[in-house]
Amino acid sequence: MQSNQILTLALSALDDGKGNDIKVIDVREKTNITDYMVIASGTSDRHVVSLAGRVVDKMKENHLTPLGVEGENTGEWVLVDLGDAIIHVMKPQTREFYQLEKLWQGDFTAPVTASTNH
């Protein structure tokens, strides 16, 4: 299955599960680990886990097995690795803290910390 088909299935699963603020970032020119990063928010730990589970189920219905799923135990951030697309489902606070959109879109500025001379 081509990466755009995998992306379409994942987006459908997130939309069906009422995922919030779904963003797709095309990273083909930035990395060779995947073609697309998808970032979505859930309203609670349970919603985050449910959304990721919907993505996994949708893939299995279409005879695709995710390469890995991480973070299901906490529900703050669940990552579903589909190879050609990596799906990040997060609680809004976690998403704001890590700012993956800015990181992958190239306008991320790391926080400056004070250094001390010894």
Biopython code that builds the backbone (N, CA, C, O; Angstrom):
import numpy as np
from Bio.PDB.StructureBuilder import StructureBuilder

atoms = [
    (1, "MET", "N", (0.846, -1.178, 0.000)),
    (1, "MET", "CA", (0.000, 0.000, 0.000)),
    (1, "MET", "C", (0.893, 1.244, 0.000)),
    (1, "MET", "O", (1.914, 1.283, 0.687)),
    (2, "GLN", "N", (0.508, 2.237, -0.761)),
    (2, "GLN", "CA", (1.294, 3.458, -0.868)),
    (2, "GLN", "C", (1.080, 4.363, 0.344)),
    (2, "GLN", "O", (0.074, 4.264, 1.046)),
    (3, "SER", "N", (2.054, 5.248, 0.569)),
    (3, "SER", "CA", (2.011, 6.092, 1.760)),
    (3, "SER", "C", (0.780, 6.989, 1.806)),
    (3, "SER", "O", (0.240, 7.232, 2.886)),
    (4, "ASN", "N", (0.324, 7.488, 0.656)),
    (4, "ASN", "CA", (-0.864, 8.349, 0.681)),
    (4, "ASN", "C", (-2.119, 7.557, 1.054)),
    (4, "ASN", "O", (-3.046, 8.115, 1.642)),
    (5, "GLN", "N", (-2.158, 6.277, 0.723)),
    (5, "GLN", "CA", (-3.299, 5.438, 1.108)),
    (5, "GLN", "C", (-3.278, 5.170, 2.618)),
    (5, "GLN", "O", (-4.316, 5.196, 3.279)),
    (6, "ILE", "N", (-2.088, 4.915, 3.145)),
    (6, "ILE", "CA", (-1.941, 4.710, 4.593)),
    (6, "ILE", "C", (-2.353, 5.981, 5.326)),
    (6, "ILE", "O", (-3.056, 5.922, 6.335)),
    (7, "LEU", "N", (-1.916, 7.122, 4.821)),
    (7, "LEU", "CA", (-2.267, 8.407, 5.416)),
    (7, "LEU", "C", (-3.783, 8.609, 5.414)),
    (7, "LEU", "O", (-4.354, 9.029, 6.421)),
    (8, "THR", "N", (-4.425, 8.317, 4.306)),
    (8, "THR", "CA", (-5.877, 8.477, 4.200)),
    (8, "THR", "C", (-6.607, 7.605, 5.214)),
    (8, "THR", "O", (-7.565, 8.057, 5.840)),
    (9, "LEU", "N", (-6.167, 6.366, 5.381)),
    (9, "LEU", "CA", (-6.793, 5.469, 6.361)),
    (9, "LEU", "C", (-6.617, 6.000, 7.785)),
    (9, "LEU", "O", (-7.555, 5.990, 8.581)),
    (10, "ALA", "N", (-5.413, 6.459, 8.092)),
    (10, "ALA", "CA", (-5.146, 6.975, 9.438)),
    (10, "ALA", "C", (-5.991, 8.215, 9.723)),
    (10, "ALA", "O", (-6.561, 8.349, 10.806)),
    (11, "LEU", "N", (-6.068, 9.117, 8.752)),
    (11, "LEU", "CA", (-6.871, 10.327, 8.939)),
    (11, "LEU", "C", (-8.350, 9.999, 9.110)),
    (11, "LEU", "O", (-9.050, 10.640, 9.893)),
    (12, "SER", "N", (-8.807, 9.017, 8.384)),
    (12, "SER", "CA", (-10.200, 8.583, 8.513)),
    (12, "SER", "C", (-10.474, 8.064, 9.924)),
    (12, "SER", "O", (-11.499, 8.390, 10.524)),
    (13, "ALA", "N", (-9.560, 7.260, 10.445)),
    (13, "ALA", "CA", (-9.729, 6.709, 11.793)),
    (13, "ALA", "C", (-9.729, 7.828, 12.842)),
    (13, "ALA", "O", (-10.538, 7.809, 13.770)),
    (14, "LEU", "N", (-8.830, 8.793, 12.694)),
    (14, "LEU", "CA", (-8.769, 9.911, 13.648)),
    (14, "LEU", "C", (-10.024, 10.769, 13.568)),
    (14, "LEU", "O", (-10.547, 11.211, 14.591)),
    (15, "ASP", "N", (-10.501, 11.000, 12.360)),
    (15, "ASP", "CA", (-11.712, 11.792, 12.174)),
    (15, "ASP", "C", (-12.931, 11.074, 12.742)),
    (15, "ASP", "O", (-13.757, 11.687, 13.418)),
    (16, "ASP", "N", (-13.043, 9.789, 12.470)),
    (16, "ASP", "CA", (-14.161, 8.997, 13.000)),
    (16, "ASP", "C", (-14.182, 8.994, 14.520)),
    (16, "ASP", "O", (-15.249, 8.950, 15.133)),
    (17, "GLY", "N", (-12.996, 9.043, 15.128)),
    (17, "GLY", "CA", (-12.901, 9.033, 16.583)),
    (17, "GLY", "C", (-12.980, 10.410, 17.207)),
    (17, "GLY", "O", (-12.763, 10.566, 18.409)),
    (18, "LYS", "N", (-13.291, 11.412, 16.393)),
    (18, "LYS", "CA", (-13.425, 12.797, 16.863)),
    (18, "LYS", "C", (-12.110, 13.355, 17.387)),
    (18, "LYS", "O", (-12.082, 14.052, 18.401)),
    (19, "GLY", "N", (-11.007, 13.042, 16.680)),
    (19, "GLY", "CA", (-9.716, 13.632, 17.009)),
    (19, "GLY", "C", (-9.765, 15.134, 16.764)),
    (19, "GLY", "O", (-10.456, 15.599, 15.857)),
    (20, "ASN", "N", (-9.044, 15.875, 17.557)),
    (20, "ASN", "CA", (-9.031, 17.338, 17.464)),
    (20, "ASN", "C", (-7.735, 17.839, 16.834)),
    (20, "ASN", "O", (-6.673, 17.234, 16.982)),
    (21, "ASP", "N", (-7.854, 18.957, 16.129)),
    (21, "ASP", "CA", (-6.696, 19.681, 15.598)),
    (21, "ASP", "C", (-5.720, 18.742, 14.875)),
    (21, "ASP", "O", (-4.532, 18.708, 15.196)),
    (22, "ILE", "N", (-6.222, 17.996, 13.917)),
    (22, "ILE", "CA", (-5.417, 17.022, 13.176)),
    (22, "ILE", "C", (-4.563, 17.757, 12.143)),
    (22, "ILE", "O", (-5.078, 18.496, 11.304)),
    (23, "LYS", "N", (-3.249, 17.539, 12.221)),
    (23, "LYS", "CA", (-2.303, 18.173, 11.303)),
    (23, "LYS", "C", (-1.476, 17.099, 10.606)),
    (23, "LYS", "O", (-1.071, 16.112, 11.220)),
    (24, "VAL", "N", (-1.233, 17.307, 9.313)),
    (24, "VAL", "CA", (-0.372, 16.426, 8.535)),
    (24, "VAL", "C", (0.847, 17.226, 8.118)),
    (24, "VAL", "O", (0.725, 18.321, 7.569)),
    (25, "ILE", "N", (2.021, 16.676, 8.380)),
    (25, "ILE", "CA", (3.261, 17.322, 7.981)),
    (25, "ILE", "C", (3.998, 16.389, 7.028)),
    (25, "ILE", "O", (4.327, 15.256, 7.379)),
    (26, "ASP", "N", (4.249, 16.873, 5.833)),
    (26, "ASP", "CA", (4.994, 16.117, 4.834)),
    (26, "ASP", "C", (6.481, 16.282, 5.155)),
    (26, "ASP", "O", (7.025, 17.379, 5.036)),
    (27, "VAL", "N", (7.130, 15.198, 5.558)),
    (27, "VAL", "CA", (8.538, 15.269, 5.968)),
    (27, "VAL", "C", (9.464, 14.536, 4.990)),
    (27, "VAL", "O", (10.606, 14.231, 5.333)),
    (28, "ARG", "N", (8.985, 14.257, 3.794)),
    (28, "ARG", "CA", (9.788, 13.513, 2.825)),
    (28, "ARG", "C", (11.090, 14.217, 2.478)),
    (28, "ARG", "O", (12.088, 13.559, 2.183)),
    (29, "GLU", "N", (11.095, 15.535, 2.510)),
    (29, "GLU", "CA", (12.311, 16.283, 2.183)),
    (29, "GLU", "C", (13.214, 16.489, 3.408)),
    (29, "GLU", "O", (14.323, 17.009, 3.280)),
    (30, "LYS", "N", (12.740, 16.083, 4.594)),
    (30, "LYS", "CA", (13.484, 16.354, 5.824)),
    (30, "LYS", "C", (14.086, 15.124, 6.473)),
    (30, "LYS", "O", (15.043, 15.233, 7.240)),
    (31, "THR", "N", (13.536, 13.949, 6.174)),
    (31, "THR", "CA", (14.009, 12.721, 6.810)),
    (31, "THR", "C", (13.689, 11.532, 5.921)),
    (31, "THR", "O", (12.818, 11.602, 5.054)),
    (32, "ASN", "N", (14.398, 10.453, 6.147)),
    (32, "ASN", "CA", (14.089, 9.231, 5.405)),
    (32, "ASN", "C", (13.415, 8.184, 6.281)),
    (32, "ASN", "O", (13.239, 7.042, 5.856)),
    (33, "ILE", "N", (13.035, 8.561, 7.499)),
    (33, "ILE", "CA", (12.393, 7.594, 8.384)),
    (33, "ILE", "C", (10.905, 7.415, 8.094)),
    (33, "ILE", "O", (10.332, 6.376, 8.420)),
    (34, "THR", "N", (10.283, 8.407, 7.490)),
    (34, "THR", "CA", (8.858, 8.336, 7.185)),
    (34, "THR", "C", (8.517, 9.402, 6.148)),
    (34, "THR", "O", (9.321, 10.291, 5.872)),
    (35, "ASP", "N", (7.331, 9.305, 5.586)),
    (35, "ASP", "CA", (6.871, 10.317, 4.632)),
    (35, "ASP", "C", (6.025, 11.393, 5.304)),
    (35, "ASP", "O", (6.107, 12.570, 4.952)),
    (36, "TYR", "N", (5.214, 10.979, 6.275)),
    (36, "TYR", "CA", (4.278, 11.911, 6.908)),
    (36, "TYR", "C", (4.292, 11.766, 8.422)),
    (36, "TYR", "O", (4.392, 10.663, 8.959)),
    (37, "MET", "N", (4.190, 12.900, 9.091)),
    (37, "MET", "CA", (3.926, 12.950, 10.527)),
    (37, "MET", "C", (2.501, 13.471, 10.663)),
    (37, "MET", "O", (2.142, 14.495, 10.082)),
    (38, "VAL", "N", (1.713, 12.767, 11.423)),
    (38, "VAL", "CA", (0.349, 13.203, 11.706)),
    (38, "VAL", "C", (0.274, 13.457, 13.201)),
    (38, "VAL", "O", (0.683, 12.623, 14.008)),
    (39, "ILE", "N", (-0.252, 14.615, 13.558)),
    (39, "ILE", "CA", (-0.377, 14.986, 14.964)),
    (39, "ILE", "C", (-1.841, 15.315, 15.226)),
    (39, "ILE", "O", (-2.454, 16.107, 14.511)),
    (40, "ALA", "N", (-2.386, 14.691, 16.264)),
    (40, "ALA", "CA", (-3.785, 14.919, 16.628)),
    (40, "ALA", "C", (-3.889, 15.002, 18.144)),
    (40, "ALA", "O", (-3.042, 14.479, 18.867)),
    (41, "SER", "N", (-4.930, 15.662, 18.609)),
    (41, "SER", "CA", (-5.171, 15.784, 20.043)),
    (41, "SER", "C", (-6.415, 15.005, 20.438)),
    (41, "SER", "O", (-7.385, 14.901, 19.687)),
    (42, "GLY", "N", (-6.346, 14.463, 21.645)),
    (42, "GLY", "CA", (-7.501, 13.845, 22.280)),
    (42, "GLY", "C", (-7.844, 14.646, 23.521)),
    (42, "GLY", "O", (-7.002, 15.377, 24.040)),
    (43, "THR", "N", (-9.059, 14.518, 23.996)),
    (43, "THR", "CA", (-9.525, 15.342, 25.108)),
    (43, "THR", "C", (-9.159, 14.810, 26.490)),
    (43, "THR", "O", (-9.239, 15.538, 27.479)),
    (44, "SER", "N", (-8.758, 13.544, 26.559)),
    (44, "SER", "CA", (-8.413, 12.918, 27.831)),
    (44, "SER", "C", (-7.471, 11.748, 27.555)),
    (44, "SER", "O", (-7.248, 11.378, 26.403)),
    (45, "ASP", "N", (-6.923, 11.172, 28.621)),
    (45, "ASP", "CA", (-6.063, 9.992, 28.450)),
    (45, "ASP", "C", (-6.810, 8.897, 27.687)),
    (45, "ASP", "O", (-6.273, 8.291, 26.760)),
    (46, "ARG", "N", (-8.031, 8.662, 28.086)),
    (46, "ARG", "CA", (-8.840, 7.610, 27.459)),
    (46, "ARG", "C", (-9.087, 7.908, 25.980)),
    (46, "ARG", "O", (-9.020, 7.005, 25.146)),
    (47, "HIS", "N", (-9.369, 9.157, 25.657)),
    (47, "HIS", "CA", (-9.620, 9.545, 24.265)),
    (47, "HIS", "C", (-8.355, 9.378, 23.421)),
    (47, "HIS", "O", (-8.428, 8.908, 22.286)),
    (48, "VAL", "N", (-7.201, 9.759, 23.965)),
    (48, "VAL", "CA", (-5.931, 9.602, 23.257)),
    (48, "VAL", "C", (-5.688, 8.130, 22.926)),
    (48, "VAL", "O", (-5.361, 7.788, 21.790)),
    (49, "VAL", "N", (-5.848, 7.270, 23.920)),
    (49, "VAL", "CA", (-5.638, 5.833, 23.711)),
    (49, "VAL", "C", (-6.653, 5.279, 22.722)),
    (49, "VAL", "O", (-6.310, 4.450, 21.880)),
    (50, "SER", "N", (-7.892, 5.730, 22.816)),
    (50, "SER", "CA", (-8.943, 5.284, 21.901)),
    (50, "SER", "C", (-8.646, 5.681, 20.457)),
    (50, "SER", "O", (-8.821, 4.877, 19.542)),
    (51, "LEU", "N", (-8.199, 6.916, 20.252)),
    (51, "LEU", "CA", (-7.869, 7.377, 18.903)),
    (51, "LEU", "C", (-6.741, 6.542, 18.302)),
    (51, "LEU", "O", (-6.825, 6.120, 17.148)),
    (52, "ALA", "N", (-5.708, 6.309, 19.064)),
    (52, "ALA", "CA", (-4.595, 5.483, 18.572)),
    (52, "ALA", "C", (-5.080, 4.068, 18.272)),
    (52, "ALA", "O", (-4.676, 3.466, 17.277)),
    (53, "GLY", "N", (-5.942, 3.541, 19.131)),
    (53, "GLY", "CA", (-6.509, 2.206, 18.900)),
    (53, "GLY", "C", (-7.328, 2.142, 17.626)),
    (53, "GLY", "O", (-7.298, 1.135, 16.919)),
    (54, "ARG", "N", (-8.058, 3.206, 17.326)),
    (54, "ARG", "CA", (-8.833, 3.270, 16.074)),
    (54, "ARG", "C", (-7.905, 3.224, 14.857)),
    (54, "ARG", "O", (-8.215, 2.579, 13.856)),
    (55, "VAL", "N", (-6.774, 3.910, 14.952)),
    (55, "VAL", "CA", (-5.806, 3.887, 13.844)),
    (55, "VAL", "C", (-5.284, 2.463, 13.650)),
    (55, "VAL", "O", (-5.235, 1.958, 12.528)),
    (56, "VAL", "N", (-4.898, 1.829, 14.743)),
    (56, "VAL", "CA", (-4.394, 0.451, 14.667)),
    (56, "VAL", "C", (-5.459, -0.470, 14.083)),
    (56, "VAL", "O", (-5.163, -1.274, 13.199)),
    (57, "ASP", "N", (-6.691, -0.364, 14.565)),
    (57, "ASP", "CA", (-7.781, -1.213, 14.072)),
    (57, "ASP", "C", (-8.041, -0.988, 12.584)),
    (57, "ASP", "O", (-8.254, -1.945, 11.840)),
    (58, "LYS", "N", (-8.027, 0.277, 12.146)),
    (58, "LYS", "CA", (-8.257, 0.601, 10.737)),
    (58, "LYS", "C", (-7.168, -0.029, 9.861)),
    (58, "LYS", "O", (-7.450, -0.531, 8.773)),
    (59, "MET", "N", (-5.943, 0.002, 10.339)),
    (59, "MET", "CA", (-4.850, -0.603, 9.576)),
    (59, "MET", "C", (-5.039, -2.115, 9.478)),
    (59, "MET", "O", (-4.883, -2.703, 8.408)),
    (60, "LYS", "N", (-5.372, -2.728, 10.599)),
    (60, "LYS", "CA", (-5.563, -4.184, 10.608)),
    (60, "LYS", "C", (-6.715, -4.594, 9.702)),
    (60, "LYS", "O", (-6.643, -5.632, 9.044)),
    (61, "GLU", "N", (-7.785, -3.788, 9.660)),
    (61, "GLU", "CA", (-8.903, -4.062, 8.745)),
    (61, "GLU", "C", (-8.451, -4.076, 7.290)),
    (61, "GLU", "O", (-9.059, -4.729, 6.442)),
    (62, "ASN", "N", (-7.380, -3.346, 7.017)),
    (62, "ASN", "CA", (-6.849, -3.240, 5.664)),
    (62, "ASN", "C", (-5.559, -4.047, 5.495)),
    (62, "ASN", "O", (-4.748, -3.779, 4.608)),
    (63, "HIS", "N", (-5.394, -5.036, 6.366)),
    (63, "HIS", "CA", (-4.295, -6.003, 6.285)),
    (63, "HIS", "C", (-2.918, -5.373, 6.440)),
    (63, "HIS", "O", (-1.949, -5.818, 5.824)),
    (64, "LEU", "N", (-2.837, -4.334, 7.266)),
    (64, "LEU", "CA", (-1.562, -3.690, 7.586)),
    (64, "LEU", "C", (-1.321, -3.794, 9.089)),
    (64, "LEU", "O", (-2.223, -3.560, 9.893)),
    (65, "THR", "N", (-0.115, -4.141, 9.445)),
    (65, "THR", "CA", (0.237, -4.227, 10.848)),
    (65, "THR", "C", (1.179, -3.078, 11.187)),
    (65, "THR", "O", (2.215, -2.929, 10.539)),
    (66, "PRO", "N", (0.847, -2.264, 12.184)),
    (66, "PRO", "CA", (1.757, -1.188, 12.589)),
    (66, "PRO", "C", (3.117, -1.759, 12.995)),
    (66, "PRO", "O", (3.204, -2.863, 13.533)),
    (67, "LEU", "N", (4.167, -0.998, 12.730)),
    (67, "LEU", "CA", (5.510, -1.419, 13.129)),
    (67, "LEU", "C", (5.687, -1.335, 14.638)),
    (67, "LEU", "O", (6.492, -2.060, 15.222)),
    (68, "GLY", "N", (4.926, -0.441, 15.262)),
    (68, "GLY", "CA", (5.004, -0.309, 16.708)),
    (68, "GLY", "C", (3.984, 0.677, 17.233)),
    (68, "GLY", "O", (3.513, 1.561, 16.518)),
    (69, "VAL", "N", (3.652, 0.500, 18.512)),
    (69, "VAL", "CA", (2.753, 1.420, 19.216)),
    (69, "VAL", "C", (3.388, 1.667, 20.577)),
    (69, "VAL", "O", (3.720, 0.728, 21.300)),
    (70, "GLU", "N", (3.552, 2.935, 20.915)),
    (70, "GLU", "CA", (4.185, 3.312, 22.184)),
    (70, "GLU", "C", (3.293, 4.284, 22.943)),
    (70, "GLU", "O", (2.634, 5.131, 22.339)),
    (71, "GLY", "N", (3.271, 4.161, 24.279)),
    (71, "GLY", "CA", (2.610, 5.138, 25.124)),
    (71, "GLY", "C", (1.181, 4.822, 25.515)),
    (71, "GLY", "O", (0.511, 5.656, 26.123)),
    (72, "GLU", "N", (0.704, 3.638, 25.179)),
    (72, "GLU", "CA", (-0.689, 3.296, 25.492)),
    (72, "GLU", "C", (-0.954, 3.239, 26.990)),
    (72, "GLU", "O", (-2.090, 3.431, 27.423)),
    (73, "ASN", "N", (0.067, 2.981, 27.778)),
    (73, "ASN", "CA", (-0.123, 2.847, 29.223)),
    (73, "ASN", "C", (-0.415, 4.163, 29.915)),
    (73, "ASN", "O", (-1.131, 4.191, 30.916)),
    (74, "THR", "N", (0.132, 5.262, 29.395)),
    (74, "THR", "CA", (-0.049, 6.542, 30.080)),
    (74, "THR", "C", (-1.180, 7.378, 29.497)),
    (74, "THR", "O", (-1.903, 8.045, 30.237)),
    (75, "GLY", "N", (-1.338, 7.350, 28.175)),
    (75, "GLY", "CA", (-2.400, 8.123, 27.546)),
    (75, "GLY", "C", (-2.071, 9.583, 27.327)),
    (75, "GLY", "O", (-2.900, 10.317, 26.789)),
    (76, "GLU", "N", (-0.903, 10.027, 27.720)),
    (76, "GLU", "CA", (-0.484, 11.412, 27.474)),
    (76, "GLU", "C", (-0.136, 11.603, 26.000)),
    (76, "GLU", "O", (-0.483, 12.615, 25.391)),
    (77, "TRP", "N", (0.562, 10.603, 25.437)),
    (77, "TRP", "CA", (1.066, 10.671, 24.070)),
    (77, "TRP", "C", (1.194, 9.244, 23.572)),
    (77, "TRP", "O", (1.970, 8.461, 24.119)),
    (78, "VAL", "N", (0.447, 8.906, 22.552)),
    (78, "VAL", "CA", (0.560, 7.576, 21.956)),
    (78, "VAL", "C", (1.077, 7.750, 20.530)),
    (78, "VAL", "O", (0.542, 8.541, 19.753)),
    (79, "LEU", "N", (2.110, 7.008, 20.206)),
    (79, "LEU", "CA", (2.716, 7.038, 18.884)),
    (79, "LEU", "C", (2.395, 5.725, 18.174)),
    (79, "LEU", "O", (2.592, 4.645, 18.730)),
    (80, "VAL", "N", (1.900, 5.828, 16.944)),
    (80, "VAL", "CA", (1.640, 4.654, 16.120)),
    (80, "VAL", "C", (2.535, 4.756, 14.897)),
    (80, "VAL", "O", (2.372, 5.657, 14.074)),
    (81, "ASP", "N", (3.478, 3.835, 14.777)),
    (81, "ASP", "CA", (4.423, 3.838, 13.661)),
    (81, "ASP", "C", (3.878, 2.947, 12.555)),
    (81, "ASP", "O", (3.800, 1.727, 12.697)),
    (82, "LEU", "N", (3.501, 3.583, 11.449)),
    (82, "LEU", "CA", (2.963, 2.852, 10.300)),
    (82, "LEU", "C", (3.991, 2.757, 9.172)),
    (82, "LEU", "O", (3.653, 2.382, 8.049)),
    (83, "GLY", "N", (5.224, 3.091, 9.471)),
    (83, "GLY", "CA", (6.267, 3.074, 8.450)),
    (83, "GLY", "C", (6.237, 4.350, 7.629)),
    (83, "GLY", "O", (7.023, 5.265, 7.872)),
    (84, "ASP", "N", (5.343, 4.417, 6.666)),
    (84, "ASP", "CA", (5.244, 5.592, 5.794)),
    (84, "ASP", "C", (4.566, 6.777, 6.466)),
    (84, "ASP", "O", (4.613, 7.892, 5.948)),
    (85, "ALA", "N", (3.948, 6.551, 7.594)),
    (85, "ALA", "CA", (3.319, 7.623, 8.366)),
    (85, "ALA", "C", (3.502, 7.303, 9.850)),
    (85, "ALA", "O", (3.337, 6.162, 10.280)),
    (86, "ILE", "N", (3.842, 8.320, 10.608)),
    (86, "ILE", "CA", (3.934, 8.168, 12.059)),
    (86, "ILE", "C", (2.848, 9.046, 12.661)),
    (86, "ILE", "O", (2.782, 10.248, 12.407)),
    (87, "ILE", "N", (2.003, 8.418, 13.463)),
    (87, "ILE", "CA", (0.848, 9.091, 14.046)),
    (87, "ILE", "C", (1.146, 9.402, 15.510)),
    (87, "ILE", "O", (1.480, 8.509, 16.289)),
    (88, "HIS", "N", (1.021, 10.676, 15.874)),
    (88, "HIS", "CA", (1.198, 11.119, 17.255)),
    (88, "HIS", "C", (-0.163, 11.592, 17.755)),
    (88, "HIS", "O", (-0.737, 12.531, 17.204)),
    (89, "VAL", "N", (-0.673, 10.949, 18.787)),
    (89, "VAL", "CA", (-1.929, 11.385, 19.401)),
    (89, "VAL", "C", (-1.590, 11.823, 20.815)),
    (89, "VAL", "O", (-1.039, 11.052, 21.601)),
    (90, "MET", "N", (-1.927, 13.081, 21.134)),
    (90, "MET", "CA", (-1.513, 13.656, 22.412)),
    (90, "MET", "C", (-2.635, 14.414, 23.089)),
    (90, "MET", "O", (-3.599, 14.847, 22.457)),
    (91, "LYS", "N", (-2.480, 14.560, 24.389)),
    (91, "LYS", "CA", (-3.327, 15.508, 25.097)),
    (91, "LYS", "C", (-2.838, 16.905, 24.727)),
    (91, "LYS", "O", (-1.652, 17.081, 24.450)),
    (92, "PRO", "N", (-3.722, 17.902, 24.717)),
    (92, "PRO", "CA", (-3.328, 19.248, 24.302)),
    (92, "PRO", "C", (-2.130, 19.821, 25.065)),
    (92, "PRO", "O", (-1.283, 20.487, 24.470)),
    (93, "GLN", "N", (-2.053, 19.571, 26.363)),
    (93, "GLN", "CA", (-0.944, 20.107, 27.158)),
    (93, "GLN", "C", (0.385, 19.493, 26.706)),
    (93, "GLN", "O", (1.397, 20.189, 26.621)),
    (94, "THR", "N", (0.377, 18.212, 26.422)),
    (94, "THR", "CA", (1.584, 17.513, 25.971)),
    (94, "THR", "C", (1.992, 18.028, 24.599)),
    (94, "THR", "O", (3.172, 18.253, 24.331)),
    (95, "ARG", "N", (1.016, 18.207, 23.752)),
    (95, "ARG", "CA", (1.280, 18.706, 22.399)),
    (95, "ARG", "C", (1.886, 20.106, 22.443)),
    (95, "ARG", "O", (2.831, 20.397, 21.711)),
    (96, "GLU", "N", (1.354, 20.957, 23.285)),
    (96, "GLU", "CA", (1.877, 22.309, 23.421)),
    (96, "GLU", "C", (3.309, 22.296, 23.950)),
    (96, "GLU", "O", (4.148, 23.081, 23.508)),
    (97, "PHE", "N", (3.580, 21.410, 24.891)),
    (97, "PHE", "CA", (4.909, 21.339, 25.486)),
    (97, "PHE", "C", (5.974, 20.914, 24.462)),
    (97, "PHE", "O", (7.040, 21.525, 24.382)),
    (98, "TYR", "N", (5.681, 19.866, 23.683)),
    (98, "TYR", "CA", (6.682, 19.332, 22.753)),
    (98, "TYR", "C", (6.725, 20.057, 21.402)),
    (98, "TYR", "O", (7.756, 20.027, 20.730)),
    (99, "GLN", "N", (5.664, 20.688, 21.003)),
    (99, "GLN", "CA", (5.609, 21.498, 19.784)),
    (99, "GLN", "C", (6.194, 20.784, 18.555)),
    (99, "GLN", "O", (7.047, 21.333, 17.858)),
    (100, "LEU", "N", (5.728, 19.569, 18.302)),
    (100, "LEU", "CA", (6.233, 18.801, 17.162)),
    (100, "LEU", "C", (5.982, 19.487, 15.817)),
    (100, "LEU", "O", (6.791, 19.372, 14.897)),
    (101, "GLU", "N", (4.867, 20.193, 15.708)),
    (101, "GLU", "CA", (4.590, 20.884, 14.447)),
    (101, "GLU", "C", (5.715, 21.862, 14.124)),
    (101, "GLU", "O", (6.218, 21.889, 13.001)),
    (102, "LYS", "N", (6.098, 22.650, 15.097)),
    (102, "LYS", "CA", (7.158, 23.633, 14.871)),
    (102, "LYS", "C", (8.488, 22.944, 14.594)),
    (102, "LYS", "O", (9.258, 23.389, 13.743)),
    (103, "LEU", "N", (8.752, 21.875, 15.303)),
    (103, "LEU", "CA", (10.001, 21.149, 15.108)),
    (103, "LEU", "C", (10.123, 20.620, 13.678)),
    (103, "LEU", "O", (11.154, 20.810, 13.032)),
    (104, "TRP", "N", (9.073, 19.958, 13.182)),
    (104, "TRP", "CA", (9.130, 19.338, 11.864)),
    (104, "TRP", "C", (8.878, 20.325, 10.726)),
    (104, "TRP", "O", (9.256, 20.061, 9.584)),
    (105, "GLN", "N", (8.247, 21.450, 11.024)),
    (105, "GLN", "CA", (8.025, 22.432, 9.970)),
    (105, "GLN", "C", (9.182, 23.416, 9.868)),
    (105, "GLN", "O", (9.212, 24.244, 8.957)),
    (106, "GLY", "N", (10.128, 23.335, 10.789)),
    (106, "GLY", "CA", (11.338, 24.126, 10.675)),
    (106, "GLY", "C", (11.330, 25.469, 11.355)),
    (106, "GLY", "O", (12.309, 26.206, 11.235)),
    (107, "ASP", "N", (10.264, 25.834, 12.075)),
    (107, "ASP", "CA", (10.267, 27.130, 12.744)),
    (107, "ASP", "C", (10.321, 26.984, 14.267)),
    (107, "ASP", "O", (9.752, 27.790, 15.003)),
    (108, "PHE", "N", (11.010, 25.951, 14.717)),
    (108, "PHE", "CA", (11.154, 25.685, 16.146)),
    (108, "PHE", "C", (12.378, 26.406, 16.685)),
    (108, "PHE", "O", (13.461, 26.322, 16.105)),
    (109, "THR", "N", (12.211, 27.101, 17.771)),
    (109, "THR", "CA", (13.324, 27.741, 18.453)),
    (109, "THR", "C", (13.424, 27.129, 19.834)),
    (109, "THR", "O", (12.492, 27.212, 20.634)),
    (110, "ALA", "N", (14.556, 26.518, 20.105)),
    (110, "ALA", "CA", (14.748, 25.887, 21.404)),
    (110, "ALA", "C", (14.799, 26.951, 22.492)),
    (110, "ALA", "O", (15.337, 28.036, 22.276)),
    (111, "PRO", "N", (14.237, 26.644, 23.667)),
    (111, "PRO", "CA", (14.299, 27.608, 24.759)),
    (111, "PRO", "C", (15.751, 27.867, 25.158)),
    (111, "PRO", "O", (16.574, 26.952, 25.170)),
    (112, "VAL", "N", (16.049, 29.105, 25.480)),
    (112, "VAL", "CA", (17.397, 29.484, 25.898)),
    (112, "VAL", "C", (17.480, 29.302, 27.401)),
    (112, "VAL", "O", (16.597, 29.731, 28.144)),
    (113, "THR", "N", (18.552, 28.662, 27.839)),
    (113, "THR", "CA", (18.760, 28.500, 29.282)),
    (113, "THR", "C", (20.021, 29.242, 29.670)),
    (113, "THR", "O", (20.967, 29.351, 28.891)),
    (114, "ALA", "N", (20.013, 29.741, 30.872)),
    (114, "ALA", "CA", (21.175, 30.468, 31.383)),
    (114, "ALA", "C", (22.302, 29.487, 31.670)),
    (114, "ALA", "O", (22.079, 28.414, 32.231)),
    (115, "SER", "N", (23.492, 29.860, 31.289)),
    (115, "SER", "CA", (24.641, 29.012, 31.593)),
    (115, "SER", "C", (25.468, 29.705, 32.673)),
    (115, "SER", "O", (25.505, 30.932, 32.769)),
    (116, "THR", "N", (26.110, 28.898, 33.461)),
    (116, "THR", "CA", (26.951, 29.461, 34.519)),
    (116, "THR", "C", (28.387, 29.064, 34.250)),
    (116, "THR", "O", (28.660, 27.946, 33.813)),
    (117, "ASN", "N", (29.288, 29.968, 34.507)),
    (117, "ASN", "CA", (30.721, 29.676, 34.349)),
    (117, "ASN", "C", (31.262, 29.225, 35.691)),
    (117, "ASN", "O", (30.996, 29.826, 36.732)),
    (118, "HIS", "N", (32.017, 28.163, 35.634)),
    (118, "HIS", "CA", (32.612, 27.630, 36.883)),
    (118, "HIS", "C", (34.058, 27.929, 36.923)),
    (118, "HIS", "O", (34.736, 27.567, 37.885)),
]
sb = StructureBuilder()
sb.init_structure("model")
sb.init_model(0)
sb.init_chain("A")
sb.init_seg("    ")
for serial, (resi, resn, name, xyz) in enumerate(atoms, 1):
    if name == "N":
        sb.init_residue(resn, " ", resi, " ")
    sb.init_atom(name, np.array(xyz, "f"), 0.0, 1.0, " ", f" {name:<3s}", serial, name[0])
structure = sb.get_structure()
